Amino acid sequence: MRNLGVKILIIAAVFTVFVMLPKIADADGYSLEINPGIIKIKASPPALVKTGIRIKNLSDNPIELGYILKPFVASEKNSGQIKYLLYSDYTSKNFNFLQRIKVLEDNQAISKIILSPKQEKNLTILIDLPQEEEQADHYFSIVFLTQSQEKLDSNYSRIIEGIGTNVLVSIGTNQYKALIRDFSTSVFVSQGPVKFNLKIENIGKNFITTSGYIIIDNIFGQTVGKIDIKPANILGKSTLEILKDDVVWQEKFLLGIYTAKLYLNYDDSTSLYREFRFITIPIKILAILTIAGFIIIFIKNRSKTH
Amino acid sequence: MWLKKPKNFAKKNNRFMKITSSYLKTALVLIFLTIYPFLLSQRIAAQTISNQIYTIQGGDIEEKTLTNPKDPGNKTAYGNDSHSQPFSFSISSNIIDYGPLTPTNPVYRTIDLVISKGSSRGYSVFAFANRELSDVNNNSIPDTTCDNGTCSETSSAQWSGNLSFGFGYRCEIEAPPCSKDFLIENSFKQFANDSKSEPFRSILNGIDYKKAQIKFKVNISGTQARSNYSNTITFIAVPAL
């Protein structure tokens, strides 16, 4: 009995040591965390916009960070990814707007910050919009970059890590208009889960945030499924094709005619609706049942003849 | 008969329970004593982050103000994604040492990139080099064009021959978030070169937590000047929209 107690004590001690030992981090690496990942601002000039960013050094080494502001547009892939503009492609509008942005720490404009191991800092993004600011959207990333100056007497590549927050700014009167360009799946579906195609086009000049859900009704009008659509930001004059894996009805056994109804909202006020029907026939199950039926009939007939 | 317990069963059982319970108590106390300082340090760290600008709400800090300097009363409402999960990015090394380079002997090095998308729908990792691998005399190891001379910063190609020279990279996982460009074994690409105003290229695009391995390759020709070559590679991770 005493041995059992000792065993329990040893197991507890070993467990404690394993759980509580600090993980050995690569001393040479970087690890950063930023929050929020996306900042959305709608403003009417003149205005002084302030918003917070929290940045944390997750590594065990102190890190010095600088920052850059990089304007972007939506990627041509329509996947919700971004594409940075080349410096040579900046317009005067880009230059003017970027000059109005400051990063503050304790109300002081900064160009660099130092983070101790595991330290996090709260920074303020300040955008000063004068009366004459043009009514338009501006999209840019605030990218914090490590400032390594490490050198070797050898052949080497120095690695810099950057982590960014995307900032979407809409100035002035907003005009929103979006269209559902595609809401479909295969006409015949043999088995679940069912993946839907969903493509939304923002034909307005300002960015929108969409959210919504899909209701699936069976042939009797009963609701048999619901899929929530994750909120997504679509930049002005761009299209978002939501990945098929993001819009999935997980039902596996399907039989009959179903109606998929899409309810989509953008900017909390406007809503869009689209529906379509799809036919499901569980071909594999039917084939197995048919073969099984033939086998049973064959066996019965054989037993009768004998 | 087989159900009959020994006379001193209850007594023994009690003693066993006492021993076990005393060891369990000791174990629990040990665990608590080990965990407590750790919890306390976390708590202290969390308390030191507040300042007058922010309102702390259970770890999510997000304050938005929008004021007209001429008319502070005239505020326009705007919203952000509140209570969002942080976005994080880690790189396993801050320098890659290729060591001494000898002609037609390719050198391979790898680094790991780890991305956690937090509340965002996905992420992209962009990469670019500040210049070709160069020395102080402006001699440089050119970016690879791979075996058939066709790979660039936008398209990949196979690079396995030791007589194809240059500097390039590949993404080692044959699945997202690595691009399909790297499905073929030994397919490499060039980094976008900032000094030539080549646009930053997204080398990873993903929708969930992922670890990817980037493999660097350098191979020099016999005519390459003996020197120390270096450059800076920047990896930028940003959330998807």
Interface residues (C-beta under 8 A of the other chain):
Chain A: M1 R2 L4 G5 V6 I8 L9 A12 A13 F15 T16 M20 D26 D28 G29 Y30 S31 L32 E33 I34 N35 P36 G37 I38 I39 K40 I41 K42 A43 S44 P46 A47 L48 V49 K50 T51 G52 R54 K56 L58 S59 A74 S75 S79 G80 Q81 I82 K83 Y84 L86 Y87 S88 D106 N107 K118 E120 K121 N122 T124 S141 V143 L145 T146 S148 E150 K151 L152 D153 S154 N155 Y156 S157 R158 I159 I160 E161 G162 I163 G164 T165 N166 L168 K230 P231 A232 N233 I234 L235 L240 L243 D245 D246
Chain B: K12 R15 F16 I19 T20 S22 Y23 L24 T26 A27 L28 L30 I31 T34 I35 F38 A45 I49 N51 I53 Y54 D60 I61 E62 E63 K64 T65 L66 T67 N68 P69 K70 T76 A77 Y78 G79 N80 D81 S84 Q85 P86 F87 S88 F89 S90 I91 S92 S93 N94 I95 I96 D97 Y98 G99 P100 L101 I111 V114 K117 G118 S119 S120 R121 G122 S124 F126 A129 L133 S197 P199 F200 S202 N205 I207 F216 V218 N228 Y229 S230 N231 T232 I233 T234 F235 I236 A237 V238 P239 A240 L241
